Amino acid sequence: MTDPTVRVRDLDETELLARIFPLLPAGDTVDVGPGDDAAVVQAPDGRVVVSTDVLVEDRHFRRTWSTGFDVGRRAAVQNLADIAAMGARATSLVVSLVVPDDLPVDWVTGFARGLADAATPAGAAVVGGDLSGGDKIVVAVTVHGDLGGRTPVLRSGARPGDVLAHCGVLGMSAAGLALLASGAASPDDGAPGASGPLAPFVAAYLRPEAPLAAGQAAADAGATALLDVSDGLLRDAGRLARAGAVTMNLSSGLLSRDVTALVPAAVELAIATDDVDGWQLAHGWVLSGGEDHGLLAAFPAEVADHGLPPGFREIGEVAAAGDAGPRVLLDGEEPDVPPGWDHFRS
C-alpha cells in the first residue's frame, strides 16, 4: 500500500526509479531495458520508425482534471498513433519526465501505470528515459516502431480519385475538453467505470483510445496516404492535401453520424453556457476538434469498391487541386469553422 503523502522530494532519483521500473512493460523486442546507460531494442525490419511528442502541464493537461494515470496513458497513445499512421508497429518508448518536488509520488507511479496501460496491448516496451526537477510537469516521449517489411505510408501519396476514409472517433475529445472547461462536467464524470451521459466525452479527452492496429491494416490494404488526426480533421486533412498537392472534399452527409453522436454533449454545454445551438457546437467539434487520435487515410477507389479495412469508413474524396491550390472543402465549399489546433496560436 503506497503512502499518498510521500512527495518526490522525499525520495532520491534511485528510489523513485525503483518504484517506476517494475510498472513498465518489457515488450518482446527488447534485449536491454531500463537501468543501463542505453536500451537495446531489436529492429527486425532493419529500419526504425521514430516519432516524438511533448506534453506540458497547463498547456496540454491540467492536474485538476487529469491523474498521473491519465497523463501517462495519453502520452503513450499520442505517440503510438504516430507509428500506426506510418503503417508500422510500435516496439518501444523512451520517456523523459520533469516533475516539481512537491508532486506526490503516487502521481508518478500512476503515470507509469498509464504508460503501461496503453503500451502493453500494443506490444511496446518502455525502455528508459530521464528524470528531472522543474516548476511544472513536462513529459517527452520518443517512440520507435518496426515496419515489418511494409513500405511506409506517407502523407504525400493521395491522388485524385482516391477515397478519403477515417477510422476512430471525431470530436469526442474536444467535447470532453469543452465540458470540463465550462464546468458542465467534472473529471469524475469520465472516471473509469463512470456511466453517466457525459462519461464517454470526458473519458475520451482524459484517456483517448487510438485504433492502432488499423494503421497496419490500412498499409496492407494499399492506402496511398495516412496520418494521425491529432489537431482536428480540417487541419490534418489540410496536411494531406498540401503534401499530395490535391484537394480533400469532405462530405457533411458522411460525417452526420459523428455530429449526431456529439449532440448530447453539445446540448449540455449550450445549456451551461447559454451559447449557440447544440448542433452547431457538435458540427465544429467534428471538423476542428483534436486529440481523438483516429487515422485519416486515402485509398484507391478500387480498394473502397472491394471494402475498406475494418473500422475505416468513407468521409469524402480526393480531387485535383485546381487553380486554388491544395485545400480542404466541405461539400465543395470552404468550411465555416476554424481549422483546428495550432500549438502557437490556439
C-alpha positions as CSV (number, residue, x, y, z in Angstrom):
1,M,0.0,0.0,0.0
2,T,1.5,3.3,-1.0
3,D,1.5,6.5,1.1
4,P,-0.2,9.4,-0.7
5,T,1.6,11.9,1.5
6,V,5.1,10.9,0.1
7,R,6.4,13.6,-2.3
8,V,9.1,13.5,-5.0
9,R,11.4,15.5,-2.7
10,D,11.2,12.7,-0.1
11,L,13.0,10.2,-2.4
12,D,16.2,10.4,-4.3
13,E,16.4,9.5,-8.0
14,T,17.3,5.9,-7.5
15,E,14.5,5.4,-5.0
16,L,12.0,7.0,-7.4
17,L,13.1,4.9,-10.3
18,A,12.9,1.8,-8.2
19,R,9.2,2.5,-7.8
20,I,8.7,3.2,-11.6
21,F,10.7,0.4,-13.3
22,P,8.6,-2.6,-12.1
23,L,5.5,-0.9,-13.5
24,L,6.8,-0.6,-17.1
25,P,6.1,-3.2,-19.8
26,A,9.0,-5.2,-21.1
27,G,7.8,-6.0,-24.7
28,D,9.2,-8.8,-26.9
29,T,11.8,-6.9,-28.9
30,V,14.0,-5.6,-26.0
31,D,17.4,-7.0,-25.4
32,V,18.4,-4.5,-22.7
33,G,15.8,-2.5,-20.9
34,P,15.7,0.3,-18.3
35,G,18.6,0.7,-15.9
36,D,21.6,0.8,-18.1
37,D,23.2,3.8,-20.0
38,A,21.0,3.0,-23.0
39,A,18.5,0.4,-24.1
40,V,19.0,-2.1,-26.8
41,V,15.9,-2.8,-29.0
42,Q,15.7,-5.2,-31.9
43,A,14.8,-3.9,-35.3
44,P,13.7,-7.0,-37.3
45,D,12.8,-5.0,-40.4
46,G,16.2,-3.3,-40.5
47,R,14.6,0.2,-40.5
48,V,13.4,2.1,-37.4
49,V,10.3,4.3,-37.4
50,V,10.8,7.2,-34.9
51,S,8.5,9.9,-33.6
52,T,8.3,12.2,-30.5
53,D,5.8,14.3,-28.7
54,V,5.8,16.6,-25.7
55,L,3.1,17.3,-23.1
56,V,3.3,20.4,-20.9
57,E,1.3,21.0,-17.8
58,D,-1.4,23.7,-18.2
59,R,-0.8,23.7,-21.9
60,H,-1.8,20.1,-22.8
61,F,-3.3,18.9,-19.5
62,R,-4.3,20.2,-16.0
63,R,-3.6,18.3,-12.8
64,T,-7.0,19.4,-11.5
65,W,-8.6,17.3,-14.3
66,S,-6.0,14.6,-15.1
67,T,-4.5,12.0,-12.9
68,G,-1.0,10.7,-13.4
69,F,-2.5,7.6,-15.0
70,D,-4.5,9.8,-17.4
71,V,-1.4,11.8,-18.5
72,G,0.7,8.7,-18.8
73,R,-1.9,6.9,-21.0
74,R,-2.3,10.0,-23.2
75,A,1.4,10.4,-23.6
76,A,1.7,6.9,-24.8
77,V,-1.3,6.9,-27.1
78,Q,-0.4,10.0,-29.0
79,N,3.0,8.6,-29.8
80,L,1.8,5.1,-30.6
81,A,-0.7,6.6,-33.0
82,D,2.1,8.4,-34.9
83,I,3.8,5.0,-35.5
84,A,0.5,3.4,-36.6
85,A,0.0,6.3,-39.1
86,M,3.1,5.1,-40.9
87,G,1.7,1.6,-41.2
88,A,4.1,0.3,-38.6
89,R,4.0,-1.5,-35.2
90,A,5.4,0.3,-32.1
91,T,8.2,-1.5,-30.4
92,S,9.5,0.8,-27.6
93,L,9.1,4.1,-25.9
94,V,11.7,6.3,-24.2
95,V,10.1,8.7,-21.7
96,S,11.6,11.8,-20.1
97,L,9.7,13.3,-17.2
98,V,10.1,16.7,-15.5
99,V,8.4,17.0,-12.1
100,P,8.0,19.5,-9.3
101,D,9.5,18.4,-5.9
102,D,6.1,18.7,-4.2
103,L,4.4,16.3,-6.6
104,P,3.0,13.2,-4.9
105,V,5.0,10.0,-5.7
106,D,1.6,8.3,-6.3
107,W,1.1,10.7,-9.3
108,V,4.4,9.5,-10.8
109,T,3.7,5.8,-10.3
110,G,0.2,6.4,-11.7
111,F,1.9,7.9,-14.7
112,A,4.0,4.8,-15.2
113,R,0.8,2.6,-14.9
114,G,-0.9,4.8,-17.6
115,L,2.1,4.3,-19.9
116,A,1.9,0.6,-19.4
117,D,-1.9,0.5,-19.9
118,A,-1.5,1.9,-23.4
119,A,1.8,0.4,-24.4
120,T,1.2,-3.2,-23.3
121,P,-1.7,-4.0,-25.6
122,A,0.3,-2.5,-28.5
123,G,3.2,-4.8,-27.7
124,A,5.5,-1.9,-27.0
125,A,8.0,-1.6,-24.2
126,V,9.1,1.4,-22.1
127,V,12.8,1.0,-22.2
128,G,14.2,4.1,-20.4
129,G,14.3,7.9,-20.4
130,D,15.2,10.6,-17.9
131,L,14.0,12.3,-14.7
132,S,14.5,15.9,-13.8
133,G,13.0,18.5,-11.5
134,G,11.2,21.6,-12.6
135,D,8.4,24.0,-11.8
136,K,5.8,22.2,-13.9
137,I,5.3,18.7,-15.2
138,V,6.7,18.1,-18.7
139,V,6.5,14.8,-20.5
140,A,8.6,14.0,-23.6
141,V,8.1,10.6,-25.3
142,T,10.1,9.2,-28.2
143,V,8.6,6.1,-29.8
144,H,10.2,3.5,-32.1
145,G,8.5,1.2,-34.5
146,D,9.0,-1.6,-37.0
147,L,7.5,-1.7,-40.5
148,G,7.5,-5.5,-40.7
149,G,8.7,-5.3,-44.4
150,R,6.0,-2.8,-45.4
151,T,6.6,0.4,-47.4
152,P,5.9,3.3,-45.1
153,V,2.6,5.1,-45.9
154,L,3.4,8.8,-46.2
155,R,1.2,11.9,-46.1
156,S,2.1,12.7,-49.7
157,G,0.6,9.8,-51.6
158,A,-3.1,10.8,-52.1
159,R,-4.2,11.2,-55.7
160,P,-7.3,12.5,-57.4
161,G,-10.0,9.8,-57.5
162,D,-8.9,8.3,-54.1
163,V,-11.5,7.8,-51.4
164,L,-10.9,9.7,-48.1
165,A,-11.6,7.4,-45.1
166,H,-11.4,7.6,-41.3
167,C,-11.0,5.1,-38.5
168,G,-11.8,6.1,-34.9
169,V,-13.9,8.9,-33.4
170,L,-14.2,12.5,-34.3
171,G,-14.8,15.4,-31.9
172,M,-15.2,13.3,-28.7
173,S,-12.1,14.6,-27.0
174,A,-12.9,18.2,-28.0
175,A,-16.4,17.8,-26.5
176,G,-14.9,16.4,-23.3
177,L,-12.5,19.3,-23.0
178,A,-15.3,21.8,-23.6
179,L,-17.4,20.2,-20.9
180,L,-14.6,20.3,-18.4
181,A,-13.5,23.8,-19.2
182,S,-17.1,25.2,-18.8
183,G,-17.8,23.3,-15.6
184,A,-20.6,21.4,-17.2
185,A,-18.8,18.2,-16.3
186,S,-16.2,17.2,-13.8
187,P,-13.3,14.7,-14.1
188,D,-15.5,12.3,-12.1
189,D,-17.9,12.2,-15.0
190,G,-15.2,10.5,-17.0
191,A,-13.6,8.3,-14.3
192,P,-13.1,4.6,-15.1
193,G,-16.4,2.9,-14.6
194,A,-18.5,6.1,-14.9
195,S,-21.7,5.6,-16.8
196,G,-23.5,8.9,-16.9
197,P,-24.4,10.6,-20.2
198,L,-21.3,12.7,-20.3
199,A,-18.9,9.9,-19.4
200,P,-17.9,8.9,-23.0
201,F,-16.9,12.5,-23.8
202,V,-14.9,13.3,-20.7
203,A,-13.2,9.9,-20.8
204,A,-12.3,10.5,-24.5
205,Y,-10.5,13.6,-23.5
206,L,-8.8,12.3,-20.4
207,R,-7.8,8.8,-21.8
208,P,-8.1,8.8,-25.6
209,E,-8.2,5.5,-27.5
210,A,-6.4,5.1,-30.8
211,P,-7.2,2.4,-33.4
212,L,-3.5,1.3,-33.6
213,A,-3.9,-1.9,-35.5
214,A,-5.8,-0.1,-38.2
215,G,-2.6,1.5,-39.4
216,Q,-1.0,-1.7,-40.4
217,A,-4.3,-2.9,-41.9
218,A,-4.5,0.3,-44.0
219,A,-1.0,-0.2,-45.3
220,D,-1.7,-3.8,-46.2
221,A,-4.9,-2.8,-48.0
222,G,-3.0,-0.3,-50.2
223,A,-3.6,3.1,-48.5
224,T,-1.9,5.8,-50.5
225,A,-1.7,8.3,-47.6
226,L,-2.2,8.1,-43.9
227,L,-1.9,10.3,-40.8
228,D,-2.9,10.5,-37.1
229,V,-5.7,13.0,-36.6
230,S,-4.4,14.9,-33.6
231,D,-5.1,18.6,-34.4
232,G,-8.5,18.4,-35.9
233,L,-10.0,16.9,-39.1
234,L,-9.7,20.0,-41.2
235,R,-6.2,20.9,-40.2
236,D,-4.9,17.3,-40.6
237,A,-6.8,16.8,-43.9
238,G,-5.1,20.0,-45.0
239,R,-1.7,18.4,-44.3
240,L,-2.6,15.5,-46.6
241,A,-3.8,18.0,-49.2
242,R,-0.6,20.0,-49.2
243,A,1.7,17.0,-49.0
244,G,0.0,15.5,-52.0
245,A,-0.9,18.7,-53.9
246,V,-4.5,17.7,-54.0
247,T,-7.9,18.9,-52.7
248,M,-9.7,17.0,-49.9
249,N,-13.5,17.3,-50.3
250,L,-15.3,16.1,-47.1
251,S,-18.9,15.1,-47.1
252,S,-21.3,16.5,-44.5
253,G,-23.6,13.6,-45.1
254,L,-21.0,11.1,-44.4
255,L,-20.0,13.0,-41.2
256,S,-23.5,13.4,-40.0
257,R,-23.4,10.4,-37.7
258,D,-20.4,11.9,-35.9
259,V,-22.2,15.2,-35.4
260,T,-25.3,13.3,-34.1
261,A,-23.2,11.4,-31.6
262,L,-21.9,14.7,-30.1
263,V,-25.2,16.4,-29.8
264,P,-25.9,15.3,-26.1
265,A,-22.6,16.9,-25.0
266,A,-23.2,20.0,-27.1
267,V,-26.7,20.5,-25.7
268,E,-25.4,20.1,-22.2
269,L,-22.7,22.7,-22.9
270,A,-25.1,25.1,-24.6
271,I,-27.4,25.0,-21.6
272,A,-24.5,25.5,-19.2
273,T,-23.0,28.5,-21.1
274,D,-26.1,29.9,-22.8
275,D,-24.2,29.6,-26.0
276,V,-25.2,28.7,-29.6
277,D,-27.4,25.7,-30.5
278,G,-26.0,22.2,-29.8
279,W,-25.9,21.1,-33.4
280,Q,-23.6,23.9,-34.4
281,L,-21.3,23.1,-31.5
282,A,-21.2,19.4,-32.4
283,H,-20.5,20.3,-36.1
284,G,-17.5,22.4,-35.0
285,W,-16.1,19.6,-32.8
286,V,-16.2,17.1,-35.6
287,L,-14.4,19.3,-38.0
288,S,-11.9,21.1,-35.7
289,G,-11.6,19.1,-32.5
290,G,-8.3,17.4,-31.9
291,E,-6.7,14.7,-29.7
292,D,-9.0,11.9,-30.8
293,H,-6.0,10.1,-32.5
294,G,-8.1,8.4,-35.2
295,L,-6.5,7.6,-38.5
296,L,-7.2,9.5,-41.7
297,A,-6.4,7.7,-44.9
298,A,-6.7,7.9,-48.7
299,F,-7.4,4.7,-50.6
300,P,-7.6,4.0,-54.3
301,A,-11.3,3.7,-55.5
302,E,-10.9,0.1,-56.3
303,V,-9.9,-0.7,-52.7
304,A,-13.0,1.1,-51.5
305,D,-15.1,-0.8,-54.0
306,H,-14.0,-4.1,-52.6
307,G,-14.4,-3.0,-48.9
308,L,-12.2,-0.7,-46.8
309,P,-10.2,-2.3,-43.9
310,P,-12.2,-2.9,-40.7
311,G,-13.0,0.2,-38.9
312,F,-12.5,2.6,-41.8
313,R,-15.4,4.4,-43.4
314,E,-15.6,6.8,-46.3
315,I,-15.9,10.5,-45.3
316,G,-15.0,12.2,-48.6
317,E,-13.0,12.2,-51.8
318,V,-9.7,13.3,-53.1
319,A,-9.8,15.7,-56.1
320,A,-7.4,17.6,-58.3
321,A,-6.1,20.8,-56.6
322,G,-7.1,23.2,-59.4
323,D,-6.2,26.9,-59.6
324,A,-6.9,27.5,-55.9
325,G,-4.2,25.0,-54.9
326,P,-4.3,22.3,-52.3
327,R,-7.2,22.8,-49.8
328,V,-9.9,21.2,-47.8
329,L,-13.6,21.7,-48.8
330,L,-16.8,20.6,-47.2
331,D,-19.4,19.6,-49.8
332,G,-17.4,21.6,-52.3
333,E,-17.3,24.8,-50.3
334,E,-14.9,26.4,-47.9
335,P,-15.8,25.2,-44.3
336,D,-17.3,27.8,-42.0
337,V,-15.3,26.8,-38.8
338,P,-11.7,27.3,-37.7
339,P,-9.4,24.5,-39.0
340,G,-8.3,23.2,-35.6
341,W,-5.4,23.2,-33.0
342,D,-2.2,25.2,-33.6
343,H,0.5,24.9,-30.9
344,F,1.5,28.5,-31.2
345,R,-1.9,30.2,-32.0
346,S,-4.5,28.1,-30.1
